[in-house]
Amino acid sequence: MEPDPVATLYEDHREIEEIFPRLEGENWEEALPLLESDLDLHLRREEEVLFPLLERHIGREGGPVGVMLHEHGLLREKFSQVKDSLSRGHRAEAGYVVGEILSLLREHVAKEDHILFPLACQVLEVGEKEEAENRLGKVVELDVRPLLARGEEPFFTIMEATRNLRPEDILLVINHFEPVPLYGVMAQRGFRHRTERGPEGEFRVFFRRSEKSDSSPVGKESASASMVVELDNRGLEPPQPMVRILDALDRLPPGGRVVAINDRRPLFLYPELEERGYRHETEELPDGSFRITVWKGAPR
């Protein structure tokens, strides 16, 4: 399959568009930093990677690249105007400029979606497309419907695909139904998501690493000097307890162990632990929960 130089840039646009309704509400100030952050990253990705490649073929001045760069400058100028108005206490004035930003962004996104991005796919050579994809990332598609049709559990396939992602890549999971429990699992691993319905009614979920995230599943749980990581998984829906345990094991120092409290006996976890070379013990507690201790190597 030929590299797609604009796949992640296109997804940038969809994520930015999801912020628009919040900027049209009463509390638009709360969403403004998110839009500015996401947009700034998107603009820089275009200016540092895509535009220089395009300029080799179509130049800058008087063409689509020059127009887009001009609009990038206008957007940054508008954000500065909003900050200045807010700093002077002129909220209504700032709100008017936010409206201008939204109008300009809608037009800008449409131009890139329908003119610039198709042009890039048309004029860039294969080597340039590979360069763009390597630097901007790619959308890795995983359709789990065939797995479900065969009666197989797709969770481990999704987790394996996640482990193989580069920081710039996006994972697209396609399913018959909306995989709501997966949202929490992926959030624990430092991913945000965007969900859309496909032409056949299927759910298409795009997972992307958050720019500022702590993907450690340990969170506020304790890692003592004796290298014991304690996890309280009670109240979590499957497969979140299993994911937290496996992620903690991935970060466990040599000689350490994980002790987790689950509502249920983790039957699907055991074969995964054994495949990875871990030993485990499970103890049923008086309240009906289960304490699972996992370690690697010789018995404790």
JOMOJO-V326865 format. One line per field, one symbol per residue. psi: psi as a letter, one per 40 degrees, with the letter a starting at -180 (. if undefined). A space follows every 50 residues. Layout:
psi=???
This chain:
psi=hiiheedddddddddddeddddeeadfdddedddddddddddddddddcd dddddddeacheaddddddddddddddddddddddddeegdddddddddd dddddddddddddecddddddddiiddddddddddeiihhhhheddddde eihedddddddddeiideihhhhhidihgdddddddddefiiihhihide eihhhhhihidgihehedbeiigidefhhhhheheiiifddddddddddd ehiheiihhihidihgdedddddddefiiiihhhideeihhhhhiiaii.
